[in-house]
Amino acid sequence: MSTKVLYSEHPTDLDLTNQVQSYKYIQDIIIPNLLVDDNKLLTCIKYFKVTKNDKIKSILENLQKHQQTGLICLYGYGPHLQKLLSIIELYKTKILDNTPFKQYNKLTSFDVISQGRNELLDRKTKVPILISFFTINEAFFNLDTFTNEKYGFTEQA
């Protein structure tokens, strides 16, 4: 049995070691799905994928350049989450220091199914995906997509 990657119990053709393919899937499929395919909202987003090899300084500089954008979306998965969390905290403390902002997070996951100890057993592993939205634009502070509990976003204070 080869390794299968599922998202929301739907099979994907992903190889999670292929970062380009995985990040493209998150940005093109997962994020629009989470935002209920709200095309107006999707056009206001500036995306920043974070990998473990990214330079923190260059990402923070880019975030500062684009903070006037309607929404900033930072996202990462699996082995890249530690760097993503560091960048999120630095962005909040160094750049957004005294600026009123809102942060909405969504934690979801890929399911990786691989061969277990024998052919009758499968091993299922969850690979976390963190998607964080930031805005300093008050027009986005109370969007139903983020504030309605049924969509699963949490507001970070």
C-alpha positions, 0 to 999 in steps of 0.5 A, a space after each residue: 500500500 502506498 501512502 494516501 493523503 486525505 483532507 476532510 476525508 476526501 482523497 488528494 493526490 498530494 505528496 506532503 514532501 512536495 512543498 510547492 504542491 502542498 502549499 498550492 493545494 492549501 491556498 487554492 482548495 482549502 482556504 477558499 473552502 474555509 471561507 465558504 468560497 466568498 469571492 469578494 472576501 477572497 479578492 481582498 487576501 494577500 497570502 503568505 506561505 511560511 516554510 521552515 527555511 524562510 527568513 523571518 526578517 524578509 517575511 516580516 518586511 513583506 508583511 509590513 509592506 502589505 498590512 494595509 491590504 484588506 486581509 493578510 493570510 499566513 499559513 503553514 503545515 506540519 514541519 513548518 508550523 514552528 516557524 509560522 508561529 514564531 513569525 505570527 508572534 513577531 508580527 504581532 509584537 514588532 509590527 502591529 504593536 500599538 495598532 488595533 487588529 484582529 486575528 482569526 485562526 483555523 487549525 485543520 489537518 491532512 490525514 496521512 494513511 500508510 502501511 501499518 505493521 502488516 497488510 491488514 493494518 493502516 497507520 493514520 497520522 494527522 498533519 496539522 495545518 494552521 491558517 491565520 488571518 490578520 486585518 487592521 481594517 475595521 471593515 473586516 473586524 466582524 465578518 460573519 465568516 470569522 465570527 460565526 462559530 459554525 465556520 470554526 475560526 477562533 479569534 486570537 486576542 
